[in-house]
Amino acid sequence: MAWWKSWVEQEGVTVKGSSHFNPDPDAETLYKAMKGIGTNEQAIIDVLTRRNNSQRQQIAKSFKAQFGKDLTETLKSELSGKLERLIVALMYPPYRYEAKELHDAMKGLGTKEGVIIEILASRTKHQLQEIMKAYEEDYGSSLEEDIQADTSCYLERILVCLLQGSRDNLSGFVDPGLALQDAQDLYAAGEKIRGTDEMKFITILCTRSATHLMRVFEEYERIANKSIEDSIKSETHGSLEEAMLTVVKCTRNLHGYFAERLYYAMKGAGTRDGTLIRNIVSRSEIDLNLIKGQFQKMYGKTLSSMIADDTSGDYKNALLSLVGSDP
């Protein structure tokens, strides 16, 4: 399933929310769970992981109206560690959450390029516009300018190009002549010459639609006798290579890309909790069910079984509740 089709698939949603929803008793349940000595984490998990984002916003309003306290701040003071990080992530409206993840990736020393690449390469034009708007409202600066200040060279250029969202084209029309020309241009820019014309790669990968790029990749393989991925790996390196490969992966199979992100967040020693939390929270109301199916196909195990093996306690329970039953 390519990326441009995945935004309208209701069967992809794991967190559908409560059908008989009333925010007031939910707010009261949360208040009681955090009142006095000790915290009832399971009660918090039961409410917040089983409500959709717009319902959580209504619960927060009711909580403030009934008890005069900010729900997110109260949760922060009562919870800690990974569970706190996950539950607070659930409380952000979607675009504000992604804006926060981008801001956190750039603030302080060092930049988490992987986070920026993941978000920018996998979102639609509309989503990117909403993220940019939320970023400016919350942080008082332009996302594009902050990316330019925080990255450099070709990585900066590919990220700024991706931010424009020029790859959206839902018509599905492909001009075979242009696809062949693009494939020839990519071959000339990489395999055919000594050195690489990075801007040619960036321009084609960031401005052509997914349906068009699929045809370009086919033509390229015919001309070069190797896949576009293999050429990118041999012609580039570091974060630029990661960015280009991410665009290709998201074009070929968006759900496969997210399945891979989740798998490698848990594979080996230690867990990349930031990647795990971000991808489960941000996809839970879009296409997480479809990602789960792809995960099982690619790795021969379910996403929930890997989460159960790799995490523990209330954090594990909250993640599993968001992921839902196995496909």
N, C-alpha and C positions, 0 to 999 in steps of 0.2 A: 504494500500500500504506500504510494508516494505521498509526500507531505501535503500537497495542496488539497487533497480530498478529505483530510482527517478532521477538519473543523466542524463538520456537520453530522458526525456520527454519534447519535445518542447512545447506541449500544456500547460505546467506548467509555462511558461515564461510570466510575465506581462509587462516587459519593453523590447520590441523587437527592439527599435531604429527606426531611420528614414530610409525609403527605398531609398529616393533620397537625400542622405546626402552630404553636403558640409560644412566642418568645418569653412570656412572663414566668411560667413554671420552670423553664430551662434556666433562666437567670437566677431564680430562687435556688434551684438544685446546685448551681455553681457557687452561689453565695454560701450555702450550707456546707459544701465540700471544702471551702477554704476558711470557714469561720472557726475561731478558737484555736486550740493547740492541735497541731497535726493537720494534714491535708489528705482528702480522699481523692487520690489521683485517678482511680478507676472511674469514679463518677464524672470527673472532668473529661476523661477520654470518651466515655459513653455518650456524653452530650455533644462535644465539639467535633468528633470524627464522624458522627452520624447526621450532621446537619451540613447543608451546602453553604457556600460562602455568603450568599445574600442573607440566609437565615442567621448565620453567625453575627453579621452586622446588626441585625435586628435584636439579637440577644444582648449584644454590647450596649445598644441604646436602652433597652429595658433594664439592664443591670445598673446603668448610671441613673436612670429615672427612679428605680426602686431603692437603691442603696447609696447613691451619691458618690460612687467610686468608678474609676476607669477600669474596665474589665481586663484589658491587656496588661496594664500596670499591676493589677492585683495578681494576675496569673504569673507575671514575672517575679513578684515578691514571694509567691508560694511554691513555685516550681524551680528546678535547677537542672543544669547539665543539658543533655541531649533532648530530654522530654520537654524542657522549657523551650528550647530552640524550635522543636517541631510544633508545639501548641501555639507559640507566638506566630510562627509562619502561617498557621491556619487562620489567624485573626486578621491578617492583612488582606485588603481587597486585592484581587489577582494582579492587576497591573502595578499597584503600589508595591507588592511583594517582589516582583521582578525588578522594579526600579531599585528597591533596597538591595537586592542581591548584586546588581551591577555597581551600585554605589560602594557597597562593602568590598567588592572585588578590586576597586581602585583606590580606596582610602588607605592611608598609612604607608609603610614601606613595602615595596614590591607590589606587583599587580598579578591578580589571578586571571591570566589570559584565558584559561580554559572555561571559566564561568562566562566571560563576555562572549567568547566564540559560540558556546553552546546556546545561549539565549538568542543572539543575533542571527545565527544561521538557521534556527529552527522555527522562528515565528513568522506569521504573515505580516503583510504591510499594515493592515489595520491594527494588529496587536503591537507592532513596533511603534506606531504613532501614539497609541494609548500609553505605552511604557514611557516614551519620551515626554509626553504631557505630565504623567505622574511624577517622573524624575524631576522635571523643572519645578513643579508645585512643591514637592517635598524637600528638595535640596537647593533650590534657588539658582541652579545653573543648568546649562545645556548639556544633555548627555553626549551629543556629538562633540562639543568642545572639550568636555572632560576626557573622552576617549582619545581625542587628538593630543591632549596634554600628557596623557598617561602612557601612550604607545608611540611607536615610531616606525619609519620606513614603510615597507610593504604591508606589514601587519596593520598599521594605522590605516592604510589605504583600503585594505580589504574590509576592515571593520566599518569604516565610514560608508563604503559602498553598500555593504549588507544592510546598514541602518536605513538606507533609502527605501528598502523593500521593493526594489524594481523587479524582483523575480516573480511577483504575483501576476499570473495571467490565467484566469479561470476558463478562457475560451477553449483551451486544449488544441488550438490550431498550431501546426508545425509546418514551417516552410522547409521542405527537404533540401532545396538549394542552399539556403542560409545555414542549415545544420551541417551540410557537407563543407561549406566554406569555413565555418567556425572550427570544425574538426581539423581541417587543413591548416588553419591559422594557429591552432594550439600545437599541432605537430611541428610547424615551422618555428614556433616560439620556444619549444622545449627540446625535443629529441633531435631535431634536424641541425641545430646550431650548437656551437660551443657557448656555454652560458645560457641563461634562460631569460626570456622576456616576460618577467613576472606580471607586468601590467596587462598583457594580453590575456593571461590566465585569469587574472582578477576581474577584468571587464566582462569576459564571457561567462564566468561562473556566477557573477553577481548581478548581471542584468538580463539574463535569458530566463525564460520560464522553465519550470521543472519538466514539462512535457517536451519542450524543445531540447533541453539538456540531455534527456534520456536518449534522444535520437543522435545528438552530438557524440555522446559516449560510445554508442554503437559504431558510428562512422569512424571515430578515432581509433577504436580497437582494430578495425579493418585496415586502416592506413598504417598504424604504428606496430601492429602485431603484439600489442601489450595493452593492458587496461589503463584508463586514465589515472586510476589510483597508483599503479606501479610507476607511471611517469612522474606523478607528483612526488612520490617518495624518493625517486632518484634525482629529481631536479631541485627540490626545496628541502628545507629542514626546519626544526624548531616550531615556534608558534604559527608561522606562516603555513607550514606543511599541515599542521593540525587544523587550521582554519579552512584551507582548501579541501582537505579530506572530509571535514565535517559537512561542508556544502554538498559534496558528492554523496555522502552517506544519507543526508536528509533528503536529497533529490531521489535517490534510488528507493529508500525505504525508511520513512520517518520513524515508524514504530520500532524497526530494527535498530535505528540509531539510539533511541532512548533505552531499549532493552540492553544494548551494549554498555551504555553509560551506567545503568543500574548494576549490571553484572560486575563491571570492573570497580565499582564503588565498594563492592563487598569481597571481591576475589583476593586471595592472598592474606598476608598479615595485616591486621588493622582494618578499619572501615572508614571510607571517606563519607562521613556523616552529612557534610554540607551538600554533596552531590545527591546522596540518597534522599534526604529531606526535600531538597528543592524539586527534584524530578517527580517524586510521589505527590507532593502537595500541588505542584503546578499542573500536572497532567490528570489529577484525580477527577476533575470535572470536564475533561476534554476526551482523552483516549486511553486511559490507563488500562482498561480491559483489553484493548487491542494490543497494547504493549505487552501485557501479561501473556497473551497468546503467542506473540512473536518470541518472547523470552523463552517459553517452554520449547518452541520449535528449534531455537538456536542453541540452547544449552542443555536440553534434556532433563530439566528440572523446573519446578514452578518458582516464580518470584517469591511467593510467600514462604516456601520451604527454605529458600536461601536466607531470607530475612530472619526466619525463626532460628536458623543455625548461627547467624552472624551477630544478632543483637539480643538484648535481654531485658527483663523486667517490664516496667510500665512503658518504656520507649518502644520495646518490641510489640506490646499489645496495641499501642496507638498506631504504629505503622501497619500492622496486620489488619486492623479495623478499617483503615483507609484503603488498603489494597483490595479487601473483600475476598470472596470465595474464589477458589481456583477455577480456571477456565475448563 
